[in-house]
Amino acid sequence: MTGFEIEKLLSVGADAVESVLSEYAAGDDEKFGVIYEAVRYSLLGGGKRLRPFIVLQFALLAAAESGADPERAYMAALPYASALEMIHTYSLIHDDLPCMDNDDLRRGKPTSHIKFGEANALLAGDALLTRSFGVAVSNAYASPETNCLAAALLSECAGMGGMIGGQVLDLIGESEHFDMETLERLQSLKTGELIRCAALLGCYAGGASEKMCEAAEKYAMGIGRAFQVIDDILDATGDEKLLGKPIGSDRESGKTTFLTFMTIDEARAYAAKLTEDAKTAVESFCGSEILCALADYLLTRKK
Amino acid sequence: MTGFEIEKLLSVGADAVESVLSEYAAGDDEKFGVIYEAVRYSLLGGGKRLRPFIVLQFALLAAAESGADPERAYMAALPYASALEMIHTYSLIHDDLPCMDNDDLRRGKPTSHIKFGEANALLAGDALLTRSFGVAVSNAYASPETNCLAAALLSECAGMGGMIGGQVLDLIGESEHFDMETLERLQSLKTGELIRCAALLGCYAGGASEKMCEAAEKYAMGIGRAFQVIDDILDATGDEKLLGKPIGSDRESGKTTFLTFMTIDEARAYAAKLTEDAKTAVESFCGSEILCALADYLLTRKK
């Protein structure tokens, strides 16, 4: 499967998720409609929808393994994929706030607080996080048991022992140099946990075996780490126009990145190794070609 | 039942909830323990625990009606009560932030961002909101169906169509004068929805009838509105030491409050009327004396 083909698939997945997200973010109010507008501004019309794609692909892989109806598994995966994307989006909005990274641009557009003011951006993030759990537990294509498991997983991966823990480490890193081990930990919490969540949510939606769940976690850990290494490389060598944000910001801020510990070539080799590990974890499952192609695609991405 | 007796009961309920909350907020990390500390700082050791108390009381009332085991109903209500208190606490942390109300004091203590810095306060709020849903869906004393309903209700009441909507209205009110109708709407969203949530969560935990759920919503609406009217009166006439925050802030900021539309005596009479309505809604249920006494107690509170 070529990079072009996986890009096509990603864009089909992104469209499906976009349309579902758009329903969840619908709403208005004569008086306080700005909050709905702010939510839609950040949630819709952008992003690779990488996490939702992973949810959907693992749901199909799990259905192929368990013999479940793939269409039903896909339908069950969609609300989970949407809930996860809402959490990812809230984290970006809050991360961009002046008290955090203080970023003015995201995906080439003004960040939420630049566009709607800090208070509305804060509340838009809160609203997305709040709604995401409502979406997960109201999934009509999965059982209440599965919905509870999915929501508990979202809470765990996005919480203090997951993404938020990573964000706190990130804050500490602004005034402290990390060793490689702490950097790996930061990244596996801040980025890796939501990718692990994506893979497992797909498994839940498709009724995966214990064995597949374990493989999914290994895959997620591999591509999650590779993703971050590539992010660091792109921040140093990428194309500002493609990225939609200024490059060189990590070096300017003196942040510890993978490039603190290795050359760009070493970092590329490290990301390639992590990608191979990810592919190895899932390749024995029938239908894993797309996930393998996705891992390769992410390794060579330019944005 | 006297005010003293209800105060005793509230403090017993608060202790029970405190101990459960303390378990949920346990955790540490050598590197980023500050987030756990910040969560505990705001969550533990303070507050009337009014919302949890309402959850627990409605669970007992519902059990008395449905014939469910009251101890089991109580145990099922505790996680919901805790989840709701976490959401209430997160909303206070975010509400106090510089971009929102910019408050330095809460319950007589420095607010979270004064104590831990803005970024950690933001993340502590996010962490509480995230964990609250995990707590609700992992409630071992209720069925997955009920846990899903409870989490969906929390999401609804705390979201854009509930508390967050009220907060957005509140922001708009900083630069705009509201009429009485909009003020009532603001308050019913910002404060009322979490109190309604409390009453209904208790009903869910105790297996209440449709009829009791309706009564619970009426009760919650009555005491929620009365609560806010009393808040406005206390802000104008209260004792700073008892309240743990400066008084007169509403007048200074030119905010629209119930005292914009009525005298203090009229506001007291209005709160009394709302309290009577609340009591009337539940008094036909066997065991509603405590909820009625609570309504009276809130009407005469000094803090």
Interface residues (C-beta under 8 A of the other chain):
Chain A: G27 D29 K31 F32 V34 I35 Y36 V39 Y90 H94 L97 C99 M100 G117 E118 A119 N120 L122 L123 G125 D126 A127 L129 T130 R131 F133 G134 V135 V137 S138 S143 P144 E145 N147 C148 A151 A152 L154 S155 E156 A158 G159 M160 G161 I164 G165 Q167 V168 L169 L171 I172 T182 R185
Chain B: G27 D29 K31 F32 V34 I35 Y36 V39 Y90 H94 L97 C99 M100 G117 E118 A119 N120 L122 L123 G125 D126 A127 L129 T130 R131 F133 G134 V135 V137 S138 S143 P144 E145 N147 C148 A151 A152 L154 S155 E156 A158 G159 M160 G161 I164 G165 Q167 V168 L169 L171 I172 T182 R185
